[in-house]
């Protein structure tokens, strides 16, 4: 690989100069400076730092004289993703930095699919309904499942069902084809190219169904059941709903109660069936269960949409706890989960 061209101090922008200085000072000093910045400022400076390349000592010296009377030994620096990540970790923590570095690591910053998550479902649906169903299916497999669910719910019913079926059977797409679609989306929504990830198509569609409201889920599952019962059954097996929380053991339910948003839990339980309610109440103290029941009663009538959203939030929290190893969500049927001694 050819070496990067050296920077010319006289031609650097203000943000580039700031990036050079930040890479020149001690990490502890830079960390304190970052701590005073907004998140947008951190992103802008760190993206510039990551793309600096080699900076000659005389350039560093010139810029340091501009900003300060102190010069860190006149040494050159190398701005790259690794050194930027190391510095940012001291300020933001590993998890936040990981997301930020992933955002920067594509050829041009934020990627196309992340950007589409910020496009309203109506706008995205209006765009993809004029595309081939296979193209629409590909686009929806690359965005967040919750957003894909919202897009599908506002698409014409027949088209949406066609797209769902194609998502189930979608094959790997050649890089050049995907690139053309990304370029089109970039032009349409002014976003950037980046890497994509693969996921099991049935799991992905099941996660989308998990994010439908109850009426939309029932509608599309009924349609899919009629047209493709085998796929419908597989998706049902992979779905995890609020009622499936009965699979959790006592320790898992207690952890979920402690971690969940109390207001959402009240609404979620008010719209739940007796078995799931009693499971939660049984894992609370008598006083806490009494207060929870009183709070549920005081809510009065609730819209089903609000109940669905609250139950979805509790399920999402349960999955987060499972992903972090704090609880265990059993997989498979009840019979498969039984222990043999």
N, C-alpha and C positions, 0 to 999 in steps of 0.2 A: 504494500500500500504506500502511495506517495505521501511524503510528509506534508503537513499543513503549512500554508504560507504564513510567515511571521506577521504579527500585527504591527500596524503603524500607529503610534500613539496619537499623532495629529489627526488621524481619520476615525478614531474611535468615538462612538456615541456615548452619551452620558451613562447609560445603563451598562455598556461594556466597560467603561472606566470603573464604575462602581463594582462590577464583577471582579475585575483584576485586583482592586484593592482588597475586596473581601477574601480573595484567595491568597493574598499576600500576608495578611495579619495572622496572628496566632489564632488557633481554633477557638480558644476560650473567648477571645475578644470578638471574633466573628459571630460566635453563638449569642453573645450579649446584644450585638447589633441586630441579628435576626429576630431576637425576642421582642424588639421594639417595632418590628415591621408588621404590617397586615399580611394576611395570607396571600392576597393577590401580589403584594410587593415581593414576598418571599418567592413566589412562583416565578415572577418575571426575572428577578435577579438570579435565582438558581438555574433557570433554563439557560440564561446567558452564560453563567459560569460553566455549565456542562458542555457548552459548545465553543469555549475559548480556544482549546488546543494549546500549543506551546506559546509562551509569552517570554520574549527576550528580557534579560536583566535590565537593559537600558530603558526598555518600555516601562517596566515595573518602577524603576527609579524615577522616571519622568512623572508618572502618574502619582506615585507616593508623595513627591514634592508638591504636586498640585493639592493633594488632600491633607497632607500632614508633614511635619518636619522630621518625623521618624521613618526610617527605612529599615526593613527587615533584612539586613545583610546583603542587599543587592542581588539576591538569588532569583533566578527565573522560576516560573511556576508552570504547572500543567493543569488546565481546567478540563476535567472529564467527569463522567457520571459517577465513577467510584469515589473520587475525592469530594465531589459535591454531596453525595449520599452520606459519607462519613461525617461531614460537617453539619448537615441538616439534622442528623439523628440526635445530636446533642441538644437541639432545641425542640424539635417536634415529636420525638419518640419514633421508634422503629416502624410501628404500624402506619402512622400518618405519612412518614417519609416513603414507605414502600408504595403507597398509593400515588404519591406525588412523582416518584421516579418512574413508575409505570406509565404515568401520564406523559412524561417527558421522553420516554425511551423510543417512541415511534419516530419515523423519519421526519415528521413535521409537527410533533407535539401531540395534542389531543387527537384521538382517533375517530374515524367516521362513526363507528357504532356507538361510542360513548356520547358523541354529540347528538345522535338521533334520540337518545333517551331524554333529551331536553326539548325535543320537538313535540308539540301537542299531538295527542292521539288523532284529533280531527284532521290536522294538517298532514300527518304521516299517512293516515288512512286515505285521504284524498289523493295523495301521490301514488301509493302502491296499488290502489284499485284500478288504475289505468295501466298497470304493468301486467306481464304474464303472471299467473298464479305461482309458478315455480320461482320467479324472481321475488315475488312478495313473500313466499315461504322462506327463502334464503335470508331476506332482510330481517324477518321476524325472529329467525333463529340466532341472529347476531346481537340483538338488543336484550335488555333486561326483561325477564319473564313477566314481571308486573306490568311493564309498559306494553309488551306484546299483547297481553290480555286486554288492556284498554283499547288498543288499536283494533283487535279482532272484534271487540264488542260493538264497534261503530261501523264496521264494514258491512256491505250487503250480505245477507245471510248465506246465500248460495256460494258467493265468492269466498266468504270466510271459511265455510266448511271445506271447500276445495283446497284452500290454503292449509288448513289444519291437517288434512289427509296427506298433502305433499310434504309438510313438515315431518310427519311420522316416517315417511319413506325416503327422505332426502339423502342424496349421495354426496360424497366429498366433491367439492367444486374445484375445477382447475384454477390455479393462481391467476392466470391471465383473465379468466372470466370474472373472478372476484374483483380483480383490479379495475376492470371496466365498470362494474357496478359501483365500486367505491368512488371512481372518478365522477360518475354521474351524480351520485349522492353528494359529493363534495361541491359540485357546481350548483346543485339544487338547494343544499342547506348550508353551504359555506363552511364545511368542516374539513378535517384532515385525515390522512391515511395512517393506519397502524396495523398491528398484528391482530389476529383473531384466535379464538380458542374453540376447541371442539367439545361437544357434549353429546351424550346419548339422546337421540331424538325423542324417544318415548318419555324419558325423564324430563326433558325440557318442556314438552307439551303438557305433561302432568303438572309441572310447576306453573305453567300458564293457567291451566284450569283451576289450580289452587288460588290464583289471584283474581279469577272471575267473581263477580257477585253471584248470589245464589241463583237468581233467575237466568242469568246468562250461562252459567255453568250447566244448569238443567237443560236449557234449550240446546246448546251445542252437544252435550253428552247424548241427549236423545237423538239428535240428527246423526251423530257419529255411530251410535248404537245401531241405528237402522241401516246405515250405509256400510259400516265396517265394524261389526260387533267384536271381532277378535282384537282389533286395535283399541276399541272402547274399553274392553275388559282389562287389557294390559295397563291402560292409562289409569283406570279406577284403582288397580292394585298399587300403582306407584303414587297416587295422590295421598296427601296427608292433610286431614281436615281437623277442625276443632274437636269433633266427636272422637277422633282417633287418639286424643290425649288420654283417654281411658287406658291406653296401653302403658302409660308411664307408671313406674312404681311410686311408692309413697315419698321416697327421697326426691325423686324427680319432680313430683307435683309440688312439694314443699319449696324446692329451689325455684320453680317457676312462679309460685306465689310471691316469693321474696323479690324476684327480679322483674316481674311484669309491672306495667303501668297500672296502678290500682283503679283508676277511673275506667280504663279500657276493660279491665277484668270484670268490673261490676256490670258494665254493659254487655260484655260477652256472655257472662253467666246468666244474665236476665233472659237472654234469648236462647239459652241452651236447654237441652232436655234434662230430666231428673237424674239419670245416671251420672252425667258429667258434673252436674251441680253437686250432687252428694259426694262425689269423689273429692272435689275441692273443699267442701265444708268439712269432710272427715279429716282432712289434713291441715285444718286450722284449729286454733284453740277455740273453746266454746264461746268465749267472749268475742273473738275475731269473726267467727262465723255468724254470730248474732248481729254484729255491726254490719257485716257484708250483706246479710239478708235485709236489714233495715234500709241500707243504702240502695239496694236493688228495688225495694218497694217504693222508695221515695222518687225514683226516676220516672214513674208513670209510664204511659205508652211510649214506645220507641219505634223509630222507623227501621224496617228490616235492613235497609242499606247501612245504617249506623251500627247495627248488630253485626252484620257481615264484616264491616271494616274492623270493628273491635276484635272479633274472633280471629280474623286474619292477622292482626297485630300480635295476638297472644301466640298463635301458631308460629309466626316468624321469630318471636322471642324464644320459643321452645327449640326451634331449629338452631338458633344462634348458640344457645346453651349446649345443645348436642354437639355442634361443630367445635366448641371449645372444650369438650370433654367433661362438662359439669353435670350433664344428665345423659341418659341413654334412651334413645327412641328405638324400641324393638322393630325389627324388620321381618317381613313375612307374615304368615297367618298365625292365629293363636295356637294352632296345633303344632306348627313348626317351631314356635318359641317355647314349648313346654320342655322342661328339663327331664332327663332320664338319669336315674341314680342306680 
